[in-house]
Amino acid sequence: MKKNILVLALGLLAASVTTQASVVEKEVLSKVTVESSVKEVIDNYVKATGGEAKMKAVRNVEMKMQAEFQGMKLDMSSVIDQENQRLLNVTDMNGNTVSKTVLKDGAGKVMAMGQEQVLTEDQLTAMKNQIYAFRELYLDELGVTVTYDGTAEIDGEEAHILSFETGGDGNTTEYYSVANGLKLQTESKAAGTISYKDYKEVDGLMMPMTMVITNAMLPMPLEAKITSIEFNQDLDDSLFN
């Protein structure tokens, strides 16, 4: 049971991590007033991440992560292929693949613990948001409704709160730093709370090198360290089989 729960939680983590890239650029953020709007927060986020042109230049992202949970070594890999609308998440435990999620050609499947499940339409809708490295730039295309819900303190830092309504399990609450515009945390009913920490520059992009997931299914927070990130690679089609 413990192993099954862990596999599920890690799958949710891997699916969310790859959407948090931020571009390094020295640009002054506009001051957001108390009566902040969604547009103001997202505009500041875009400025903090280097501007729309640079963000939209990311065609795909490959990421690898490692974690340890109650003595078990976990290796997670994720590939977002926004250009071809494909997604891959794989979790290995002690060297064995225990979970694999593939989205391509408008369909998806999850393989875990020796079983395969085809994703439902609702699940596909929720997963579609994860194919975009910077979802904030594609809200109209994705049919996402966003509302501003004030501010909150996240790990001692003031953050703006945006609620993303996608319909179904894809709804999330996102927290953006008031000071620098970067994303600090994501909350959702499915994945729980994911915090983004230790931002570092990777090929001109700022990425959170540590992810911490807190979920009711886990007895303690799980910390995952990113070990490698690559952008705009020539992807082999066999990856998505």
C-alpha positions in Angstrom: 0.0 0.0 0.0 2.8 2.4 0.9 4.4 1.8 -2.4 1.2 2.4 -4.4 0.5 5.7 -2.6 4.0 6.9 -3.1 3.9 6.1 -6.9 0.7 8.1 -7.2 2.0 11.1 -5.4 5.3 11.1 -7.3 3.4 11.0 -10.6 1.5 14.1 -9.6 4.8 15.8 -8.6 6.5 15.0 -11.8 3.6 16.3 -13.9 3.7 19.6 -12.2 7.4 20.3 -11.9 8.1 20.9 -15.6 5.9 24.0 -15.8 7.9 26.2 -13.6 10.7 27.6 -15.8 11.7 31.3 -15.4 14.1 33.3 -17.6 16.9 35.4 -16.0 16.7 39.0 -17.0 17.4 42.2 -15.1 14.0 43.9 -15.5 12.3 46.1 -12.9 8.9 44.8 -11.9 6.0 47.2 -11.9 4.6 47.8 -8.4 1.3 45.9 -7.9 -1.3 47.7 -5.9 -3.6 46.3 -3.3 -6.3 46.2 -5.9 -4.2 43.9 -8.1 -5.7 42.3 -11.2 -4.9 39.0 -12.8 -3.3 40.9 -15.7 -1.0 42.8 -13.4 0.3 39.7 -11.7 0.8 37.7 -14.9 2.4 40.7 -16.6 4.9 41.0 -13.7 5.5 37.2 -13.9 6.2 37.5 -17.7 8.6 40.4 -17.1 10.3 38.5 -14.3 10.7 35.5 -16.6 12.3 37.4 -19.5 9.4 38.4 -21.7 6.8 36.7 -23.9 9.1 36.1 -26.8 11.7 34.2 -24.8 9.1 32.1 -23.0 7.4 31.1 -26.1 10.7 30.0 -27.7 10.7 27.0 -25.4 9.5 24.1 -27.6 10.2 21.3 -25.2 11.7 20.5 -21.8 13.4 17.4 -20.5 13.9 17.1 -16.8 15.3 14.5 -14.3 14.8 14.5 -10.6 15.9 12.4 -7.6 14.4 11.8 -4.2 14.5 9.4 -1.3 11.6 8.2 0.7 11.8 5.9 3.7 15.0 4.3 2.3 13.8 4.0 -1.3 15.7 5.7 -4.1 13.4 7.5 -6.5 14.3 8.7 -10.0 11.8 10.7 -12.0 12.0 12.0 -15.5 9.6 14.2 -17.4 9.4 15.4 -21.0 7.1 18.2 -22.1 6.8 18.4 -25.9 4.7 21.5 -26.3 5.4 21.7 -30.0 3.9 18.3 -30.8 1.4 18.2 -27.8 3.1 15.2 -26.1 4.0 14.5 -22.5 6.0 11.8 -20.7 6.4 11.1 -17.0 8.4 8.1 -15.7 9.1 7.1 -12.0 11.7 4.5 -11.2 12.0 3.1 -7.7 15.2 1.3 -6.7 16.0 0.9 -10.4 12.6 -0.4 -11.5 10.0 1.5 -13.4 6.9 1.7 -11.3 4.9 4.4 -13.1 4.7 5.8 -16.6 2.3 8.4 -18.1 2.2 9.1 -21.8 0.1 11.7 -23.6 0.1 11.9 -27.4 -2.2 12.2 -30.4 -5.0 13.5 -28.1 -5.0 10.3 -25.9 -3.3 9.3 -22.8 -2.5 6.2 -20.7 -1.0 5.5 -17.3 1.0 2.3 -16.6 1.7 1.5 -12.9 2.3 -1.6 -10.9 1.9 -3.8 -13.9 -1.5 -2.4 -15.0 -2.4 0.1 -17.8 -5.3 2.6 -17.6 -6.6 4.8 -20.4 -7.2 8.4 -19.3 -10.7 9.7 -19.3 -11.7 12.9 -21.1 -11.7 14.8 -17.8 -8.2 13.5 -17.0 -7.0 14.4 -20.4 -8.4 17.9 -20.0 -6.5 18.3 -16.8 -3.3 16.9 -18.2 -3.4 19.1 -21.3 -2.4 22.1 -19.1 0.9 20.3 -18.3 2.0 20.2 -21.9 2.7 24.0 -21.8 5.9 25.0 -20.2 4.5 28.5 -19.4 0.7 28.0 -19.1 0.2 31.7 -18.2 0.8 32.6 -21.9 -1.9 30.2 -23.2 -4.9 30.8 -20.9 -7.3 31.7 -23.7 -6.2 28.7 -25.8 -6.6 26.4 -22.9 -10.0 27.9 -21.8 -8.6 28.7 -18.3 -10.4 31.3 -16.1 -8.2 33.1 -13.6 -9.2 35.2 -10.6 -7.2 37.3 -8.2 -7.6 36.2 -4.6 -5.4 38.7 -2.6 -2.1 37.9 -1.0 -0.7 35.4 1.5 2.6 34.7 3.2 4.5 31.7 1.7 7.6 30.7 3.7 8.0 34.2 5.0 7.5 35.8 1.6 4.5 37.8 0.5 2.8 36.3 -2.5 -0.1 37.1 -4.9 -2.8 34.4 -5.2 -4.3 33.4 -8.5 -6.9 30.8 -8.9 -6.9 28.8 -12.2 -10.2 27.3 -13.1 -9.9 24.6 -15.8 -12.9 22.5 -14.9 -12.5 19.3 -13.0 -9.3 18.0 -11.4 -7.1 20.6 -13.2 -8.0 23.5 -11.0 -5.0 25.0 -9.1 -4.1 27.9 -6.9 -0.8 29.6 -7.8 1.3 31.9 -5.6 3.6 34.4 -7.1 6.3 36.4 -5.3 5.4 40.1 -4.7 9.1 40.9 -4.7 10.3 39.2 -7.9 7.3 37.7 -9.7 8.5 34.1 -9.6 6.2 31.3 -8.8 6.5 30.1 -5.2 3.9 27.4 -4.7 1.0 25.5 -6.4 -2.0 24.0 -4.6 -4.5 21.5 -6.1 -6.9 19.0 -4.9 -5.1 16.2 -6.8 -1.5 16.9 -6.0 -1.7 18.8 -2.7 0.9 21.5 -2.2 4.1 21.8 -4.2 6.7 24.4 -3.2 9.4 25.6 -5.6 12.8 26.5 -4.1 16.5 27.1 -4.8 16.0 28.8 -8.2 19.2 28.6 -10.3 20.1 29.5 -13.8 20.1 26.8 -16.4 21.0 27.8 -20.0 19.7 31.3 -19.3 16.6 30.1 -17.6 15.8 30.2 -13.8 14.6 26.9 -12.6 13.6 25.8 -9.1 16.1 23.1 -8.3 14.2 21.8 -5.3 10.5 20.7 -5.2 8.7 19.9 -1.9 5.4 18.1 -2.1 3.0 17.9 0.8 0.0 15.6 0.3 -2.4 13.8 2.6 -1.4 10.5 0.9 2.2 11.0 2.2 3.2 10.6 5.9 5.7 13.4 5.5 6.7 16.1 2.9 8.7 14.7 0.0 11.7 16.7 -1.3 12.9 16.1 -4.9 16.1 17.5 -6.3 16.4 18.3 -10.0 19.6 16.8 -11.4 19.3 17.8 -15.1 17.2 20.1 -17.3 17.5 20.5 -21.1 15.5 22.7 -23.5 14.6 22.4 -27.1 16.1 19.0 -27.8 15.5 16.7 -30.8 13.1 14.2 -29.2 13.0 10.6 -30.3 9.4 9.5 -31.1 10.0 6.2 -29.3 10.1 8.1 -26.0 6.3 8.4 -26.2 5.5 4.7 -26.9 
